[in-house]
Amino acid sequence: MKFYSKIINKPHSIIEETKKGNVVTGRKKLCIFYDGVLETDDQRVIAKLQTRKDLFRTDRPWTVNNWRNEEDGIKLIEQGEKLGIDCRHIRESYLRQLIAQKNVQPVQKKEKAKVEVEKVETKDIEIPVSKPTTKVVKIDYKELMKIAKDKGINGFGKKKKELEKILKGKGVI
């Protein structure tokens, strides 16, 4: 009789264990499936394999549905490799997600032109001037310490706000 195993890509051994309580006292190899196929006439092995219909069948081999072997999967892998994604050991859903992220290009924000409007004084109308905004640059504590050290200021034991006041007073910041 010919049996087909669900495990196809490697030799698959069926082992019978004898137990005493929770301890395994012995193991005996019943049969080995090569490439998912076993031909046997041993009634004991046939009886054991027929108890597990979810793992072994006699009518036809198990189909291998691997997304990598289908047309869509091959196209996905090619597209991922073009984008520089490592496609060796990757799930299909994750590969689709990475491709979608790589294909979406970030929209570049156009910088607004800073126009300085001067006050125009007329007899009755005064137009306010819009001043260009200054961008506040936040400097972390380590950078402040480096700047203070370069300028010869001892910043040891001083807090960030104290260092900022000292450096602003010296005209460094």
DOTOR-744351 format. One record per residue (C-alpha): residue number from 1; residue in three letters; x, y, z. Coordinates in nm, 3 decimals. Each point is the difference from the previous one (the first is absolute). Layout:
SITE:NUM:ALA:X:Y:Z
...
! end
This chain:
SITE:1:MET:0.000:0.000:0.000
SITE:2:LYS:0.124:0.349:-0.084
SITE:3:PHE:-0.021:0.280:0.258
SITE:4:TYR:0.064:0.370:-0.053
SITE:5:SER:0.127:0.222:0.282
SITE:6:LYS:-0.079:0.365:0.057
SITE:7:ILE:0.373:0.063:0.056
SITE:8:ILE:0.153:-0.013:-0.346
SITE:9:ASN:0.332:0.181:-0.015
SITE:10:LYS:0.202:-0.229:0.232
SITE:11:PRO:0.012:-0.363:0.112
SITE:12:HIS:-0.268:-0.045:0.266
SITE:13:SER:0.029:-0.277:0.258
SITE:14:ILE:-0.294:-0.145:0.191
SITE:15:ILE:0.111:-0.106:0.348
SITE:16:GLU:-0.194:-0.202:0.257
SITE:17:GLU:0.072:0.083:0.364
SITE:18:THR:-0.058:-0.212:0.306
SITE:19:LYS:-0.066:0.190:0.320
SITE:20:LYS:-0.008:-0.085:0.366
SITE:21:GLY:-0.196:0.282:0.160
SITE:22:ASN:0.145:0.321:-0.139
SITE:23:VAL:0.339:-0.149:-0.080
SITE:24:VAL:0.083:-0.133:-0.347
SITE:25:THR:0.157:-0.344:0.046
SITE:26:GLY:0.056:-0.090:-0.364
SITE:27:ARG:-0.027:0.114:-0.359
SITE:28:LYS:-0.040:-0.212:-0.311
SITE:29:LYS:0.007:0.128:-0.360
SITE:30:LEU:-0.300:-0.135:-0.192
SITE:31:CYS:0.067:0.145:-0.345
SITE:32:ILE:0.157:0.285:-0.196
SITE:33:PHE:-0.170:0.213:-0.265
SITE:34:TYR:0.232:0.105:-0.282
SITE:35:ASP:-0.120:0.306:-0.193
SITE:36:GLY:-0.339:-0.043:0.167
SITE:37:VAL:-0.060:-0.354:-0.130
SITE:38:LEU:0.006:-0.339:0.177
SITE:39:GLU:-0.081:-0.341:-0.148
SITE:40:THR:-0.063:-0.270:0.258
SITE:41:ASP:-0.186:-0.328:0.050
SITE:42:ASP:0.051:-0.016:0.378
SITE:43:GLN:-0.348:-0.008:0.157
SITE:44:ARG:0.120:0.146:0.331
SITE:45:VAL:0.146:0.307:-0.176
SITE:46:ILE:-0.312:0.037:-0.217
SITE:47:ALA:-0.222:-0.008:0.311
SITE:48:LYS:0.214:0.266:0.171
SITE:49:LEU:0.000:0.232:-0.305
SITE:50:GLN:-0.376:-0.035:-0.056
SITE:51:THR:-0.069:0.136:0.350
SITE:52:ARG:0.141:0.340:-0.106
SITE:53:LYS:-0.194:0.096:-0.313
SITE:54:ASP:0.098:0.366:0.048
SITE:55:LEU:0.369:-0.083:-0.061
SITE:56:PHE:-0.007:-0.302:-0.233
SITE:57:ARG:-0.219:-0.088:-0.300
SITE:58:THR:-0.015:-0.276:-0.259
SITE:59:ASP:-0.197:0.155:-0.287
SITE:60:ARG:0.233:0.278:-0.126
SITE:61:PRO:0.308:0.199:0.105
SITE:62:TRP:-0.039:0.317:0.204
SITE:63:THR:0.010:0.316:-0.206
SITE:64:VAL:0.267:0.254:0.072
SITE:65:ASN:-0.152:0.348:-0.002
SITE:66:ASN:0.300:0.223:0.034
SITE:67:TRP:-0.053:0.365:-0.095
SITE:68:ARG:0.356:0.018:-0.136
SITE:69:ASN:-0.079:-0.253:-0.274
SITE:70:GLU:-0.310:0.178:-0.130
SITE:71:GLU:0.004:0.274:-0.266
SITE:72:ASP:-0.094:0.278:0.241
SITE:73:GLY:0.267:-0.111:0.246
SITE:74:ILE:0.272:-0.001:-0.265
SITE:75:LYS:-0.099:0.353:-0.108
SITE:76:LEU:-0.002:0.116:0.364
SITE:77:ILE:0.348:-0.139:0.060
SITE:78:GLU:0.136:0.163:-0.317
SITE:79:GLN:-0.156:0.333:0.097
SITE:80:GLY:0.141:-0.027:0.352
SITE:81:GLU:0.350:-0.074:-0.129
SITE:82:LYS:-0.017:0.303:-0.232
SITE:83:LEU:-0.080:0.216:0.303
SITE:84:GLY:0.291:-0.150:0.195
SITE:85:ILE:-0.201:-0.217:0.241
SITE:86:ASP:0.152:-0.326:0.123
SITE:87:CYS:-0.261:-0.258:-0.111
SITE:88:ARG:0.167:-0.322:0.114
SITE:89:HIS:-0.197:-0.074:0.318
SITE:90:ILE:-0.302:0.229:-0.004
SITE:91:ARG:-0.376:-0.036:0.032
SITE:92:GLU:-0.217:0.104:-0.290
SITE:93:SER:-0.200:0.252:0.203
SITE:94:TYR:0.313:0.166:0.139
SITE:95:LEU:0.155:0.020:-0.348
SITE:96:ARG:-0.315:0.168:-0.133
SITE:97:GLN:0.015:0.247:0.289
SITE:98:LEU:0.367:0.084:-0.066
SITE:99:ILE:-0.063:0.047:-0.372
SITE:100:ALA:-0.291:0.233:0.075
SITE:101:GLN:0.220:0.205:0.235
SITE:102:LYS:0.282:0.025:-0.255
SITE:103:ASN:-0.238:0.098:-0.283
SITE:104:VAL:-0.160:0.285:0.196
SITE:105:GLN:0.232:0.294:-0.043
SITE:106:PRO:-0.019:0.268:0.267
SITE:107:VAL:-0.162:0.321:-0.113
SITE:108:GLN:0.250:0.281:0.019
SITE:109:LYS:-0.137:0.307:0.170
SITE:110:LYS:0.061:0.321:-0.185
SITE:111:GLU:0.157:0.265:0.214
SITE:112:LYS:-0.202:0.314:0.026
SITE:113:ALA:0.176:0.302:-0.136
SITE:114:LYS:0.075:0.242:0.277
SITE:115:VAL:-0.126:0.334:-0.117
SITE:116:GLU:0.075:0.306:0.202
SITE:117:VAL:-0.284:0.247:-0.018
SITE:118:GLU:0.088:0.352:0.098
SITE:119:LYS:-0.232:0.239:0.172
SITE:120:VAL:-0.146:0.240:-0.242
SITE:121:GLU:-0.123:0.310:0.170
SITE:122:THR:-0.277:0.188:-0.161
SITE:123:LYS:-0.236:0.253:0.138
SITE:124:ASP:-0.262:-0.245:0.133
SITE:125:ILE:0.133:-0.356:-0.056
SITE:126:GLU:0.288:-0.172:0.173
SITE:127:ILE:0.097:-0.345:-0.128
SITE:128:PRO:0.176:-0.223:0.254
SITE:129:VAL:0.334:-0.155:-0.091
SITE:130:SER:0.032:-0.375:0.025
SITE:131:LYS:0.341:-0.086:0.137
SITE:132:PRO:0.178:-0.318:-0.106
SITE:133:THR:-0.024:-0.268:0.262
SITE:134:THR:0.317:-0.123:0.161
SITE:135:LYS:0.044:-0.368:0.051
SITE:136:VAL:0.086:-0.098:0.355
SITE:137:VAL:0.280:-0.254:0.003
SITE:138:LYS:0.003:-0.225:0.302
SITE:139:ILE:0.346:-0.094:0.119
SITE:140:ASP:0.042:-0.295:0.229
SITE:141:TYR:0.204:0.008:0.318
SITE:142:LYS:0.306:-0.175:-0.146
SITE:143:GLU:0.028:0.256:-0.280
SITE:144:LEU:-0.030:0.285:0.250
SITE:145:MET:0.282:-0.152:0.207
SITE:146:LYS:0.221:-0.030:-0.312
SITE:147:ILE:-0.067:0.360:-0.099
SITE:148:ALA:0.071:0.122:0.355
SITE:149:LYS:0.323:-0.203:0.013
SITE:150:ASP:0.113:0.143:-0.336
SITE:151:LYS:-0.061:0.356:0.128
SITE:152:GLY:0.187:-0.066:0.325
SITE:153:ILE:-0.308:0.002:0.224
SITE:154:ASN:-0.017:-0.254:0.280
SITE:155:GLY:-0.344:-0.157:-0.036
SITE:156:PHE:0.056:-0.285:0.240
SITE:157:GLY:-0.291:-0.042:0.243
SITE:158:LYS:-0.217:0.260:-0.167
SITE:159:LYS:-0.343:-0.067:-0.136
SITE:160:LYS:-0.100:0.048:-0.362
SITE:161:LYS:-0.188:0.325:0.059
SITE:162:GLU:0.296:0.147:0.190
SITE:163:LEU:0.238:-0.090:-0.281
SITE:164:GLU:-0.235:0.153:-0.259
SITE:165:LYS:-0.015:0.328:0.201
SITE:166:ILE:0.381:0.015:0.032
SITE:167:LEU:0.056:-0.072:-0.369
SITE:168:LYS:-0.265:0.253:-0.108
SITE:169:GLY:0.164:0.260:0.220
SITE:170:LYS:0.335:-0.062:-0.170
SITE:171:GLY:-0.164:0.023:-0.342
SITE:172:VAL:0.084:-0.358:-0.098
SITE:173:ILE:-0.356:-0.114:-0.056
! end
